[in-house]
Amino acid sequence: MKAWLSSMWWNLAVALGFIDPPRLQPIPVRAQRSDSATPRR
């Protein structure tokens, strides 16, 4: 019950603009390299 009530207050504070909503961190994506561009020995 405490966790639910705490979550309700937090969601209300976010909705009213008192707290910034959490932002997800972007996941880095590796650039695709073609095999012909990087010669292997």
VMD Tcl script that draws the C-alpha trace (Angstrom):
set ca {
  {0.00 0.00 0.00}
  {2.86 2.39 0.85}
  {4.60 1.70 -2.46}
  {1.36 2.29 -4.39}
  {0.68 5.55 -2.55}
  {4.25 6.73 -3.05}
  {4.00 5.91 -6.76}
  {0.69 7.82 -6.99}
  {2.20 10.96 -5.40}
  {5.25 10.75 -7.65}
  {3.10 10.36 -10.80}
  {0.95 13.30 -9.70}
  {4.03 15.48 -9.12}
  {5.35 14.58 -12.59}
  {1.95 15.31 -14.17}
  {1.80 18.73 -12.48}
  {5.35 19.55 -13.55}
  {6.99 19.65 -10.13}
  {9.38 16.82 -11.06}
  {11.01 16.22 -14.46}
  {10.01 12.86 -15.96}
  {12.80 10.30 -16.18}
  {14.65 10.20 -19.48}
  {15.94 6.98 -21.02}
  {19.57 6.92 -22.03}
  {20.16 6.32 -25.74}
  {21.82 3.03 -26.61}
  {24.95 3.51 -28.75}
  {24.77 1.63 -32.04}
  {27.93 0.60 -33.83}
  {28.32 1.86 -37.36}
  {28.11 -0.94 -39.89}
  {31.36 -1.34 -41.79}
  {31.55 -3.07 -45.13}
  {34.24 -5.73 -45.46}
  {35.64 -4.08 -48.60}
  {36.29 -0.79 -46.79}
  {38.52 -2.38 -44.14}
  {41.03 -4.83 -45.68}
  {41.96 -7.71 -43.41}
  {45.33 -9.39 -43.36}
}
mol new
graphics top color blue
foreach p $ca { graphics top sphere $p radius 0.5 }
foreach p [lrange $ca 0 end-1] q [lrange $ca 1 end] { graphics top cylinder $p $q radius 0.2 }
display resetview
